[in-house]
Amino acid sequence: MRKQWLTLALIALLALLVACGGSDGAAVTPTTALTLKPTFTPIPTATTEAPQPETGSTVEPTAISATVEGQTEGETGSEQETGQPTSEPTTPPTTTSDFMDVMTSPDYGMQAFMWWRPEVAHRDLGLIRDAGFRWVKQDFAWREIEGAAKGAFDWSRPDRIVEMAHDGFGLKILARVDRQPGWANPNCTGGGEMGPPQNMQDYADFLYAMASRYKGRIAAYSIWNEPNLAREWCNQPPNPAEYVGMLRVAYNAIKSADPNAIVISAGLSPTGGPMPVAMNDVEYLRGMYEAMGGNSQGYFDMLGAHAPGFKAPPEVSPDEVEANPDLYGRGRWFTFRRVEDLRAVMVEYGDGNRRVAILEMGWTTDPRPDSPYNWHAVTPEQQADYLVRAYQFAKENWRPWIGVMSLIYVCNYDWTPEDEQYYWCITEPTYPETVVRPAYEALKAMPKD
């Protein structure tokens, strides 16, 4: 009997050692997940039901929770992609005051390019922080994360960016998410084309996985870019109802994974058209509100806008630009204050409690005579002065409805004087030496209360 007891004890001890063997106690977060997570199904959250455009396969909505079973605050592992949602619906934020502790009015952001070169990204994040700016905008290209196949995620670069920007430098991340993979729309893949997926559910699933992984670490998501341009919509005529369909599933996917994340509609390109190449941004925004049933609840928390200054100083109004076409350009959209025209549409539809986030703003210094941007080029000194004055104008005239104002750009290391983007930059694309332009120094010295 004693011998039998000892034998059982040895077997139990051996089983315990096998179960614990090989573990050093360290949690491992995989950077590539090849298994499909459960499909996320968006829920209707708008207080007014709007007609839904035909933008992909029809999905019967079901309730889904904002949390995932087994997930705790700050988790970043693959468990978030495979956890099953509970059945309680999300109650998303509805007013601007919900985000006052996250985003001041105005708040200060710069767009950077951190995807490919960690050493340059580290330097640039330091420049943003040292200038007293609190936000960094970064493109998170869908095709670079889930490009191989649906569910084949490569989180290696996004993980590094979030760790550097949020964890290391304490900056708030504004993620622009677009650029569909080839498998999501085989008809829109040539030459790096950008356009909506054939099935919006695929975009929702990706955003749900991303927002689950970076819950509490990515503060805001911008849904697509300039959909009022055909070149950003698979070279199809811009369609605000189709974009609203995208916005709705994106909003619900993100909020179900991270209720505190801010969802921002795509920045619209300031333009007068013509169709089918482009749609006037004010006309497009009206089309969005009509497609939303006049109510943006359940579609976005903040309206995204683009606000290049063109040739006009930042204080010049759209009315003044319209009255002086030979001086400023033939259209009231050729001014930083075009944002006020978009704001007027929001107020018209009773949406004045929501804020506006400027996702791109700046002035170009492009000196090339043959460049289409040369007609509205300013000097580097004017660029510096106008950027500072733009923030000052917003502080004095757009509070409390203005949110983050993200300027372009901390320069991409790969840009050269042959690229038009090079001339919007406030730094030089150099490394390891750091060379800044007058605009950076002026913005660094600018009060940011």
LOBA-412737 format. One record per residue (C-alpha): residue number from 0; x negated, y negated, z. Coordinates in steps of 0.001 Angstrom, whole numbers, plus 500000, padded with zeros to 6 digits. Each point is the difference from the previous one (the first is absolute). Layout:
N
MIKE seq     c1     c2     c3
MIKE NUM      X      Y      Z
...
This chain:
449
MIKE seq     c1     c2     c3
MIKE   0 500000 500000 500000
MIKE   1 497172 497614 500941
MIKE   2 498225 500870 496748
MIKE   3 503168 499320 498015
MIKE   4 500397 496604 501745
MIKE   5 496420 499024 499195
MIKE   6 500506 500994 496379
MIKE   7 503103 497800 499718
MIKE   8 498178 497074 501599
MIKE   9 497105 500301 497548
MIKE  10 502405 500099 497068
MIKE  11 501773 496857 501255
MIKE  12 496693 498180 500510
MIKE  13 498841 500977 496507
MIKE  14 503258 498704 498483
MIKE  15 499563 496700 501829
MIKE  16 496444 499591 498703
MIKE  17 501099 500709 496428
MIKE  18 502809 497456 500232
MIKE  19 497635 497265 501238
MIKE  20 496999 500913 497909
MIKE  21 498638 497489 497512
MIKE  22 501786 496972 501474
MIKE  23 497952 497075 501266
MIKE  24 503065 498112 501176
MIKE  25 499780 497369 497256
MIKE  26 503105 499186 497962
MIKE  27 499454 500179 496253
MIKE  28 501968 497836 497601
MIKE  29 499968 501454 496491
MIKE  30 499558 497582 497129
MIKE  31 501700 502153 497395
MIKE  32 503350 501728 500416
MIKE  33 500973 502424 497281
MIKE  34 503291 501159 501478
MIKE  35 503258 498250 499260
MIKE  36 501662 498306 502927
MIKE  37 503786 500151 500344
MIKE  38 501717 497662 497577
MIKE  39 501058 496735 501581
MIKE  40 503544 498917 499193
MIKE  41 500779 496295 500391
MIKE  42 502976 498786 501993
MIKE  43 502308 497085 499214
MIKE  44 499316 497145 502409
MIKE  45 501477 497018 498201
MIKE  46 503086 498557 501655
MIKE  47 501463 499475 496547
MIKE  48 499822 502871 497569
MIKE  49 498592 498934 496661
MIKE  50 500249 501770 496640
MIKE  51 496985 502250 499580
MIKE  52 498071 499822 496705
MIKE  53 499017 503094 498077
MIKE  54 496334 500141 500932
MIKE  55 499440 503700 500502
MIKE  56 501790 503060 501200
MIKE  57 503047 499435 502175
MIKE  58 499448 500989 503618
MIKE  59 502802 500543 502466
MIKE  60 499049 497853 503036
MIKE  61 499721 501575 503422
MIKE  62 499041 498528 503343
MIKE  63 496361 500201 501012
MIKE  64 498138 498859 503090
MIKE  65 497251 497427 500281
MIKE  66 497855 502550 501836
MIKE  67 498614 503410 499145
MIKE  68 500104 502930 502366
MIKE  69 496747 500461 501851
MIKE  70 498666 496599 498933
MIKE  71 498674 497561 502560
MIKE  72 498881 496397 499701
MIKE  73 496695 499707 498162
MIKE  74 499901 503486 498467
MIKE  75 498352 500081 496595
MIKE  76 499709 503692 499237
MIKE  77 501808 502149 497477
MIKE  78 502652 500945 502575
MIKE  79 501830 496824 499008
MIKE  80 500398 501237 496450
MIKE  81 501493 503355 500964
MIKE  82 502132 499110 503039
MIKE  83 503753 500313 499652
MIKE  84 502118 496873 500536
MIKE  85 502746 499907 502578
MIKE  86 503556 498998 499240
MIKE  87 500252 496565 501615
MIKE  88 500148 497069 497556
MIKE  89 497575 497105 499961
MIKE  90 501023 496533 501159
MIKE  91 497631 497688 498100
MIKE  92 499134 496440 501033
MIKE  93 502346 497413 498513
MIKE  94 498695 496539 500848
MIKE  95 496798 498047 499630
MIKE  96 499602 499723 503769
MIKE  97 499306 503755 500176
MIKE  98 496616 499377 498363
MIKE  99 498933 496770 501707
MIKE 100 497547 501874 502224
MIKE 101 498465 501671 496941
MIKE 102 499919 497126 497522
MIKE 103 499708 496318 500861
MIKE 104 501465 497211 497869
MIKE 105 497956 499589 497949
MIKE 106 497532 502835 500370
MIKE 107 496663 500356 498273
MIKE 108 498956 502745 497600
MIKE 109 497475 500786 497276
MIKE 110 500037 502715 497360
MIKE 111 496935 502229 499943
MIKE 112 498825 503080 498076
MIKE 113 498902 502720 502389
MIKE 114 500691 503210 498086
MIKE 115 496722 501055 498450
MIKE 116 497069 498447 501913
MIKE 117 500121 500305 503803
MIKE 118 496946 497826 500557
MIKE 119 501493 497115 497993
MIKE 120 503367 500475 501684
MIKE 121 498377 499780 503434
MIKE 122 498287 496752 499066
MIKE 123 503174 498506 498513
MIKE 124 502141 500912 503011
MIKE 125 497479 498154 502142
MIKE 126 500332 496937 497772
MIKE 127 503793 500059 500354
MIKE 128 499857 500375 503769
MIKE 129 497299 497364 500410
MIKE 130 502096 497533 497995
MIKE 131 502763 500335 502603
MIKE 132 502386 501834 497663
MIKE 133 502129 502766 501526
MIKE 134 501247 501959 496979
MIKE 135 498316 501909 497206
MIKE 136 501958 501027 496921
MIKE 137 498866 503173 498279
MIKE 138 501362 501934 497032
MIKE 139 500805 503607 500875
MIKE 140 500404 501543 496555
MIKE 141 502416 502925 500157
MIKE 142 498132 501766 497177
MIKE 143 496737 499860 501973
MIKE 144 501567 501798 502986
MIKE 145 502482 502467 498470
MIKE 146 498718 500065 496457
MIKE 147 499302 503684 499408
MIKE 148 503506 501298 500700
MIKE 149 502969 499337 502219
MIKE 150 498966 500717 503574
MIKE 151 496261 500116 499203
MIKE 152 498922 497124 502225
MIKE 153 496463 498664 500265
MIKE 154 499952 497697 503021
MIKE 155 496218 499620 500200
MIKE 156 499763 496414 498734
MIKE 157 503217 498720 501616
MIKE 158 498876 501495 503322
MIKE 159 496685 498172 499772
MIKE 160 501632 496692 499077
MIKE 161 502507 500168 502855
MIKE 162 497288 500989 502463
MIKE 163 497774 497120 498909
MIKE 164 502602 497244 499632
MIKE 165 502417 500783 502824
MIKE 166 497927 501975 502491
MIKE 167 496615 498410 499398
MIKE 168 500707 496354 499149
MIKE 169 503411 499603 501620
MIKE 170 501619 498705 496811
MIKE 171 503604 500561 499021
MIKE 172 500376 501920 496743
MIKE 173 502384 499007 497234
MIKE 174 500162 502978 497635
MIKE 175 501148 499525 496415
MIKE 176 501209 503388 498779
MIKE 177 500476 500571 496280
MIKE 178 498247 501621 496983
MIKE 179 501884 503261 499544
MIKE 180 498144 503260 499308
MIKE 181 500190 501471 496517
MIKE 182 502158 502884 501183
MIKE 183 502588 497562 501409
MIKE 184 500625 498411 496608
MIKE 185 498333 501756 497043
MIKE 186 501433 497379 497658
MIKE 187 498042 497226 501713
MIKE 188 496409 501141 500356
MIKE 189 498004 498534 497138
MIKE 190 497380 497385 500789
MIKE 191 500786 499883 503701
MIKE 192 503565 498887 499414
MIKE 193 502179 499286 502982
MIKE 194 503673 500786 500216
MIKE 195 502665 501619 502162
MIKE 196 499984 503769 500505
MIKE 197 502580 502038 498157
MIKE 198 501305 501199 503342
MIKE 199 500050 497344 502732
MIKE 200 500067 502807 502564
MIKE 201 496331 500663 499196
MIKE 202 499117 496426 500990
MIKE 203 502091 500300 503162
MIKE 204 498247 503229 500965
MIKE 205 496593 498408 499522
MIKE 206 500869 496912 502040
MIKE 207 501427 502161 502770
MIKE 208 496756 501983 500177
MIKE 209 497903 496826 499969
MIKE 210 502034 498127 502607
MIKE 211 500043 503087 502238
MIKE 212 496252 500366 499810
MIKE 213 499253 496328 500718
MIKE 214 502829 499236 502383
MIKE 215 499101 496961 502091
MIKE 216 496823 499376 497989
MIKE 217 501304 498657 496682
MIKE 218 502106 496995 500961
MIKE 219 501746 499252 496694
MIKE 220 500741 501612 496649
MIKE 221 500512 498121 496739
MIKE 222 502142 502028 497623
MIKE 223 498560 499842 496470
MIKE 224 498673 496898 498218
MIKE 225 501605 497460 497644
MIKE 226 502832 502222 498734
MIKE 227 501369 497011 498080
MIKE 228 497212 500607 497444
MIKE 229 500388 502775 497437
MIKE 230 496310 500887 500304
MIKE 231 500599 500931 503659
MIKE 232 503152 502006 499150
MIKE 233 498707 502518 497455
MIKE 234 500307 497403 497227
MIKE 235 503765 500134 500324
MIKE 236 502172 496878 500329
MIKE 237 500018 498865 503642
MIKE 238 503098 501284 501783
MIKE 239 500765 498643 503489
MIKE 240 502623 502682 500672
MIKE 241 497454 502742 499304
MIKE 242 497502 498338 502316
MIKE 243 502629 499704 502737
MIKE 244 500483 503766 499725
MIKE 245 496278 500428 500623
MIKE 246 500036 497512 502851
MIKE 247 502857 501764 501761
MIKE 248 498389 503439 500081
MIKE 249 496640 498473 500949
MIKE 250 501521 498057 502890
MIKE 251 501735 503023 501463
MIKE 252 496972 502246 499575
MIKE 253 497655 497598 501782
MIKE 254 502446 499114 502773
MIKE 255 500740 503658 500685
MIKE 256 496286 500606 500542
MIKE 257 499059 496707 501686
MIKE 258 502939 497778 501047
MIKE 259 497670 497165 500992
MIKE 260 498308 499725 496612
MIKE 261 500961 496924 497975
MIKE 262 501359 500713 496528
MIKE 263 499378 497192 497501
MIKE 264 501475 499850 496515
MIKE 265 497606 499736 497078
MIKE 266 498469 496638 499264
MIKE 267 501730 498620 496912
MIKE 268 497939 498388 497276
MIKE 269 500869 496285 499582
MIKE 270 501192 499902 496411
MIKE 271 502719 498790 497725
MIKE 272 500011 503112 497842
MIKE 273 500843 500688 497262
MIKE 274 501672 503356 500009
MIKE 275 499282 502797 499315
MIKE 276 496394 499204 500955
MIKE 277 500827 498214 503263
MIKE 278 502988 498795 501973
MIKE 279 500174 496622 501703
MIKE 280 499192 500695 503647
MIKE 281 502983 498049 501373
MIKE 282 502327 501785 497580
MIKE 283 498435 503313 501003
MIKE 284 500508 499288 503701
MIKE 285 503653 499153 499382
MIKE 286 500305 503314 498180
MIKE 287 498525 501742 503024
MIKE 288 502543 498436 502337
MIKE 289 502846 500943 497675
MIKE 290 498737 503592 499884
MIKE 291 499745 500003 503816
MIKE 292 503611 498864 500272
MIKE 293 498822 496609 501236
MIKE 294 498459 501515 503136
MIKE 295 496317 500897 500367
MIKE 296 500471 502018 503180
MIKE 297 498534 503440 499410
MIKE 298 497866 498806 497080
MIKE 299 497289 497726 501414
MIKE 300 498974 498184 503170
MIKE 301 498238 497160 498214
MIKE 302 500100 498673 496479
MIKE 303 496711 500250 498126
MIKE 304 498865 497103 497808
MIKE 305 497004 499051 497888
MIKE 306 498939 496379 500166
MIKE 307 497127 499066 497706
MIKE 308 499548 496242 499901
MIKE 309 499135 499744 496291
MIKE 310 498925 496391 499351
MIKE 311 502146 498284 502629
MIKE 312 498771 499110 503480
MIKE 313 501888 501939 502680
MIKE 314 502316 497141 500989
MIKE 315 501451 499557 496490
MIKE 316 503630 501134 499829
MIKE 317 501638 502029 497219
MIKE 318 502084 496931 499147
MIKE 319 496867 497915 499465
MIKE 320 498408 502706 497878
MIKE 321 503125 500261 497885
MIKE 322 500001 496242 499491
MIKE 323 496332 499980 498868
MIKE 324 499598 502966 497631
MIKE 325 496975 498599 498161
MIKE 326 498135 499617 503268
MIKE 327 500922 503141 501941
MIKE 328 501471 502478 497507
MIKE 329 503354 500496 498365
MIKE 330 501958 501622 502784
MIKE 331 500886 499339 503629
MIKE 332 498293 503269 500950
MIKE 333 496529 498509 499410
MIKE 334 499481 499001 503619
MIKE 335 499250 501460 503411
MIKE 336 503344 498674 501222
MIKE 337 501891 502264 497595
MIKE 338 500507 502018 503189
MIKE 339 502661 497446 500984
MIKE 340 502111 500947 496962
MIKE 341 499956 503630 501130
MIKE 342 500809 498961 503540
MIKE 343 503031 498071 498714
MIKE 344 501379 503212 498464
MIKE 345 499604 501782 503347
MIKE 346 501919 497242 501773
MIKE 347 502680 500021 497302
MIKE 348 500663 503676 500728
MIKE 349 500052 499459 503776
MIKE 350 496547 501497 500504
MIKE 351 498384 496989 501658
MIKE 352 499109 501991 503100
MIKE 353 497422 501984 498072
MIKE 354 496493 498779 499401
MIKE 355 497831 499688 496912
MIKE 356 496576 501621 499739
MIKE 357 497645 498557 497395
MIKE 358 498136 502996 498624
MIKE 359 497771 498080 497573
MIKE 360 499003 496338 499955
MIKE 361 497079 498049 498625
MIKE 362 498508 497783 497324
MIKE 363 497632 501123 497250
MIKE 364 496734 498322 499053
MIKE 365 499796 501754 496612
MIKE 366 497728 497803 497787
MIKE 367 500094 502145 496856
MIKE 368 501468 497968 497122
MIKE 369 501643 503026 498375
MIKE 370 501588 501304 503199
MIKE 371 503807 499755 500290
MIKE 372 499416 498873 503587
MIKE 373 497690 497129 499129
MIKE 374 502817 497452 499518
MIKE 375 500768 500011 503715
MIKE 376 496467 500463 501348
MIKE 377 498818 497842 502893
MIKE 378 496533 499385 501368
MIKE 379 498619 502146 502830
MIKE 380 500335 496976 502281
MIKE 381 503630 499514 498983
MIKE 382 500665 503687 500537
MIKE 383 498714 499690 503556
MIKE 384 502001 496842 500676
MIKE 385 503232 501332 498501
MIKE 386 499905 503269 501929
MIKE 387 499583 498202 503314
MIKE 388 502737 497528 499106
MIKE 389 502330 502860 499009
MIKE 390 499783 501515 503471
MIKE 391 500442 496562 501540
MIKE 392 503075 499296 497853
MIKE 393 501538 503310 501055
MIKE 394 499409 499234 503670
MIKE 395 501656 496616 499695
MIKE 396 502884 500867 497683
MIKE 397 500746 503735 499875
MIKE 398 500170 501044 503618
MIKE 399 501585 502245 501245
MIKE 400 500901 501847 496801
MIKE 401 496494 500385 498577
MIKE 402 498063 503100 501013
MIKE 403 496583 501223 498940
MIKE 404 498297 498103 497171
MIKE 405 497451 502275 498350
MIKE 406 497536 498290 497687
MIKE 407 498099 501475 497064
MIKE 408 497227 501189 500264
MIKE 409 497045 501221 502002
MIKE 410 498313 500957 496750
MIKE 411 499914 503526 498645
MIKE 412 496360 501098 499779
MIKE 413 500527 501223 496424
MIKE 414 501280 496713 498572
MIKE 415 497809 497900 497755
MIKE 416 500497 496579 498339
MIKE 417 501640 501906 497148
MIKE 418 502956 500847 502273
MIKE 419 502661 497343 500520
MIKE 420 500487 501150 503618
MIKE 421 496418 498971 500770
MIKE 422 500994 496327 499899
MIKE 423 502741 500294 502619
MIKE 424 497506 501322 502569
MIKE 425 498777 498183 503104
MIKE 426 496834 502131 500192
MIKE 427 497442 501240 497500
MIKE 428 499997 503719 499024
MIKE 429 496541 500610 501408
MIKE 430 498525 502568 502372
MIKE 431 497986 500342 502207
MIKE 432 499593 496243 499935
MIKE 433 503081 498022 501006
MIKE 434 500876 496961 497925
MIKE 435 503165 498048 500719
MIKE 436 501620 497226 497985
MIKE 437 501119 496602 501339
MIKE 438 503541 501312 500515
MIKE 439 498853 502593 502527
MIKE 440 498138 497459 502094
MIKE 441 502966 497599 499920
MIKE 442 502444 502721 501037
MIKE 443 497731 501167 502775
MIKE 444 499888 496473 501411
MIKE 445 503768 499500 499620
MIKE 446 502057 499905 503249
MIKE 447 502274 503017 500248
MIKE 448 502490 499162 502729
